Structure formats: C-alpha cells, structure tokens
Amino acid sequence: MTPTGGRLIAVTDDDWDDRVLGGDLPVLVDFWAPWCVPCTKMEPAIHELAERHADRLTVATLNVDDNPGTAGRYDVLSLPTLVLFKGGAPVERITGAAKPKRLEAAVGPHLTD
C-alpha cells in the first residue's frame, strides 16, 4: 500500500508514538499486510477517506509483517484491522473488510470542524 493523496502516511514501530499517538488530529490506522486480499480490496476506500477528510483526519498504514511490535501491542490478530486513535487512545476498531459507509460511520463522530 503506497501512501498518496490526502493525509495518508505509512508508519512503523519506530515512529508510531510520534506520528500516531502524538498527532494533533485523529489518526485512523490501517493494519495490513501485502498478502491480505481484503486489505487490498479496501485500499481505494481508505485512500478516499484520507482525501475527503484531509484537514480533519490522518490516515496511517502499518504493515504488520514489517512492524509486529505495534500490531501485538494493540492485539491485532486478523487483517484488515482499522483502529481510530484520538488524543493518543484507541476510540474505534473495525476488524475485517468494511464498506466505505461503515468506515465513514466509525470515523465521522470523532472529527471536528
């Protein structure tokens, strides 16, 4: 998954605390792996969400194969898993493939104008 457009960034175990927990905006983290077919199918919806809410939300991707420490820290046991962090704490979690409307419904209430 290549970060492009909106506020879509790739994060790692090493920069997790600064880029996700220390962010000013809510951060939706997409825990994924290259071999995960549902992750690949969700990629367009993730990109669209990042672009639509670029000024109010950061969307981050974390490759669990390359960054197992953070995945373990948040008990990510299946893919895809998306976790929304606000103020450094997880506030929403979606496990499994989700349609764009479900993503919007989970994220929307946590965004401010």
Secondary structure, DSSP 8 states (H G I E B T S, - for coil): ----STTEEE--TTTHIIIIIT-SS-EEEEEE-TT-HHHHHHHHHHHHHHHHTTTT-EEEEEETTT-HHHHHHTT--SSSEEEEEETTEEEEEEES---HHHHHHHHGGG---
